[in-house]
Amino acid sequence: MIFHINGRTKMSNERITFKPTIEQYNAFSNEPEVQRMFAVAAALELIQADVTGSTENKTNGLLNSHMEQLSSYADHIQEALKVEK
């Protein structure tokens, strides 16, 4: 897997799990695309947790339903992480 962080290319064969802290999220306040990546990654973690516990018959439908809502989930996460000034 190849990914880019702050202009640097990194390669990894390991499974990447994004679990940013609120401080990390807020550290990128001038980079909304990075904050969006954190929110989408968090939403995917929640989807994975829900789908993992499902039976095989329900997994496909559940996953499709969640993926249709992914953008909305990320929107809600970003809204919840807004810092009031």
N, C-alpha and C positions, 0 to 999 in steps of 0.2 A: 504494500500500500504506500502511496506517495501522497503527502499532504504538505501544505504551505502555511507557515506561521511567521508573521512579521517579515515577509520577504525571504524567508529561508525555506529551502526544500528539505523535508525530512522523509526518510523511508523507514518502514517498519513492517515486519511480518506478524507482529502481535496484534491481537484484537484491541482496538482502541475504544475506550469507554470515556465519554466526556461527562465529568461530574464537576462542573465549575462551581466555585463558591460564589456567594454574592459579591465578595470583594473582587474576585477575578472578573466577574461580569461587569461590575462598575468601573474597573480599571480600563475597560475598553469603551468608555462613554463617548469618545470621539470617533469610534469605529462601529457604526450601526450594523454593518455586515457581519462583524465578528460577534456582536451581541445576538444577532439573529441566529447565527450558527449555534451558539450556546443554547438558545431557546429551542431550536429544532432538535438538537441533540438530547436535551432534557425530555422533550415530548417523545422522542423515539425510545428513550429509556423506560418511560411510563408505558408506552405501547408494548414494548418487549415484555415487561413484567406482567401485563394483562394477558397477552397472547400465550405466554409460556405456560400458564396454568390452564389453558383450554384443551378440550379434547380435539383430536384431529379433525373431526367432522365440523367443529365450530371455528377452528383456527382460521381457515381461509376467509370466511365471511367476516369474522371479527377483525382480521388484519385489514381487509379491504375497507371496512367501515372506518377503522382508525386512520388509515392512510388518506382517506377522503377528508378527514377532519384535521390532518396534521398541521396545516397552516393556521387553522383556528386555535388549535392547542398552543402552538408557538406564540400566537398573538396574546392569548390569555396569560401565558408564562411571562412574556415581556411586560405586560400591563402590571402583573403582580410584583415584578422586580423594579418597577420605577421608583426612584428615590425622590421623595417630595423635598423641595428646596424651600 
